[in-house]
Amino acid sequence: MIISHKSPDKSGRVNAQRHENIAAGFTWNGSVFDIDPDSMGLIASRALRLILDPDITELIWRSKDNQNITFTRGEFLNFSRAVDAHVESIYQQSWASKDPPYKNQ
């Protein structure tokens, strides 16, 4: 039988690991980009602007090490979807770590 319990500091450790994973950024085509909540908001806002304004064909986004990276419209939309999926997976992993399913064997 496997018994799982929540230690008082487990949630804090899991949150710290989640923040560390987000602070590490997201690698796309060899460049690392910030994915903190503010950056996520800016990425989502720019993706929406691309969807609403078909005249924008390319844009420049700054990498974590402050390099200008040029994206085509399609590349940036793919990038924004990939960032969203990556951050969602980080959160799902942290939630699963905080609340593992009870196993009775």
C-alpha positions in Angstrom: 0.0 0.0 0.0 1.3 3.5 -0.9 0.1 6.3 1.3 0.6 9.8 0.2 0.2 12.8 2.4 0.8 16.5 2.0 3.6 17.9 4.1 3.2 21.5 5.3 6.0 22.8 3.1 5.3 20.8 0.0 3.1 23.4 -1.6 5.8 26.0 -1.1 8.5 23.8 -2.7 6.2 23.0 -5.6 5.4 26.7 -6.2 9.1 27.6 -6.0 9.9 25.0 -8.6 7.1 26.2 -10.8 8.5 29.8 -10.6 12.0 28.6 -11.3 10.7 26.7 -14.4 8.9 29.8 -15.7 11.9 32.1 -14.9 14.1 29.8 -17.0 12.1 31.0 -20.1 11.1 29.2 -23.2 13.4 28.2 -26.0 12.1 28.7 -29.6 14.3 28.2 -32.6 17.5 28.5 -30.5 16.5 31.7 -28.6 15.2 31.8 -25.1 12.2 34.1 -24.3 10.7 35.4 -21.1 7.4 33.7 -20.1 6.6 35.4 -16.8 3.0 36.6 -16.4 3.8 40.1 -17.8 5.6 38.6 -20.8 2.7 36.1 -21.4 0.3 39.0 -21.5 2.4 40.9 -24.0 2.8 37.8 -26.2 -1.0 37.1 -26.1 -1.7 40.8 -26.9 0.6 40.8 -29.9 -0.9 37.5 -31.1 -4.4 39.0 -30.9 -3.1 42.1 -32.8 -1.8 39.9 -35.6 -5.1 38.1 -35.8 -7.0 41.4 -36.0 -4.6 43.2 -38.4 -3.8 41.2 -41.5 -1.5 44.0 -42.7 1.2 43.0 -40.2 3.5 40.5 -42.0 6.4 40.4 -39.6 7.4 41.7 -36.2 10.4 41.9 -33.9 10.4 40.3 -30.4 13.1 40.6 -27.8 14.7 37.4 -26.5 15.7 36.9 -22.8 19.2 38.0 -23.6 17.9 41.2 -25.3 18.4 40.1 -28.9 16.0 41.3 -31.6 14.3 38.3 -33.2 12.3 38.7 -36.4 9.1 36.6 -36.7 6.8 36.3 -39.6 3.1 36.5 -38.8 2.7 32.7 -38.8 5.9 32.1 -36.9 4.8 34.4 -34.1 1.3 32.8 -33.9 2.9 29.4 -33.7 5.4 30.7 -31.1 2.5 32.1 -29.0 0.6 28.8 -29.1 3.8 26.9 -28.1 4.5 29.3 -25.2 0.9 28.9 -24.0 1.2 25.1 -24.1 4.6 25.2 -22.3 3.3 27.3 -19.5 0.2 25.3 -19.1 2.3 22.1 -18.8 4.4 23.7 -16.1 1.2 24.6 -14.1 -0.3 21.1 -14.7 2.9 19.5 -13.4 2.8 21.6 -10.3 -0.8 20.9 -9.6 -0.3 17.2 -10.1 2.7 17.4 -7.7 0.6 19.1 -5.1 -2.3 16.7 -5.3 -1.2 13.3 -6.4 -3.9 10.6 -6.7 -4.3 8.3 -3.7 -3.2 4.8 -4.5 -4.2 1.7 -2.5 -2.2 -1.3 -3.6 
